[in-house]
Amino acid sequence: MTPALNNLLQARNRLYDVSWVESVSGPRNAPTWTIQFKFAGAVIGVGTGITKRLAKEDAIRQAYTSLQSTG
C-alpha cells in the first residue's frame, strides 16, 4: 500500500477494512496477475499486470482515486 493511501485510510480510521484477492492466469512463463482491492467488502480497484507488483500498484491507484472522490 502506498503511504498516501495508508494515510487516507488511517485518517478515516478504516485501515482494517482493506483486503486483497489475487489470481493468476495464463501460461507459467507469461502469467497475468489480477489483484482486487476490497474496502469494506466492496471491490474499489482491480489491477492486472505481467507481475504481481504491477497488478497491485494498478489496483492501489484505482482504489486511491475512488476513495478520494468519496470524500
Backbone torsions as a table, in degrees:
resi	resn	phi	psi	omega
1	MET	NA	141.0	179.9
2	THR	-76.5	155.6	178.0
3	PRO	-58.2	-37.9	-178.9
4	ALA	-64.0	-44.3	178.7
5	LEU	-67.6	-41.6	177.8
6	ASN	-59.2	-45.3	179.2
7	ASN	-63.7	-40.6	179.0
8	LEU	-61.9	-45.2	-179.9
9	LEU	-68.3	-38.7	177.7
10	GLN	-64.5	-40.3	179.6
11	ALA	-62.5	-30.5	179.3
12	ARG	-92.2	1.1	-178.0
13	ASN	59.0	38.3	-174.3
14	ARG	-127.2	20.6	-176.8
15	LEU	-58.7	-32.3	-176.2
16	TYR	-86.4	3.5	177.2
17	ASP	-91.1	9.8	-176.1
18	VAL	-100.2	137.0	172.0
19	SER	-144.9	164.0	-177.5
20	TRP	-127.2	145.3	171.4
21	VAL	-127.8	126.8	-178.9
22	GLU	-124.3	146.8	175.5
23	SER	-146.2	158.1	179.1
24	VAL	-133.7	140.6	178.9
25	SER	-138.2	171.4	179.4
26	GLY	90.5	178.6	-178.8
27	PRO	-68.6	155.6	-177.2
28	ARG	-59.9	-32.1	-178.2
29	ASN	-86.8	-5.7	178.1
30	ALA	-149.7	65.1	-176.1
31	PRO	-74.0	156.9	170.9
32	THR	-120.1	119.3	179.9
33	TRP	-93.0	141.2	173.5
34	THR	-127.9	126.5	-179.5
35	ILE	-122.9	129.9	174.4
36	GLN	-105.8	131.4	174.3
37	PHE	-99.9	118.6	-179.7
38	LYS	-109.8	137.1	176.9
39	PHE	-127.6	117.9	-177.4
40	ALA	55.3	36.6	176.5
41	GLY	87.5	-10.9	-179.4
42	ALA	-102.0	138.1	177.1
43	VAL	-76.5	119.7	179.6
44	ILE	-119.3	1.0	176.5
45	GLY	-159.1	134.4	176.9
46	VAL	-132.2	125.6	179.3
47	GLY	-122.7	145.9	174.4
48	THR	-129.6	151.4	179.3
49	GLY	-173.6	170.0	-179.5
50	ILE	-79.7	-11.5	172.3
51	THR	-129.7	157.1	178.2
52	LYS	-60.7	-40.3	-179.0
53	ARG	-61.9	-45.3	179.6
54	LEU	-64.0	-40.7	178.9
55	ALA	-64.0	-42.3	-179.4
56	LYS	-66.8	-41.1	178.2
57	GLU	-61.5	-39.9	178.1
58	ASP	-64.0	-45.4	179.2
59	ALA	-63.6	-40.1	179.1
60	ILE	-64.1	-42.9	178.7
61	ARG	-58.2	-46.7	-179.9
62	GLN	-64.5	-43.0	-179.2
63	ALA	-63.6	-43.0	-179.7
64	TYR	-62.0	-45.0	178.0
65	THR	-60.9	-43.6	179.5
66	SER	-62.6	-44.9	-179.0
67	LEU	-68.6	-34.8	177.9
68	GLN	-65.7	-38.0	-176.8
69	SER	-74.4	-18.7	179.6
70	THR	-88.7	-3.9	176.1
71	GLY	74.1	NA	NA
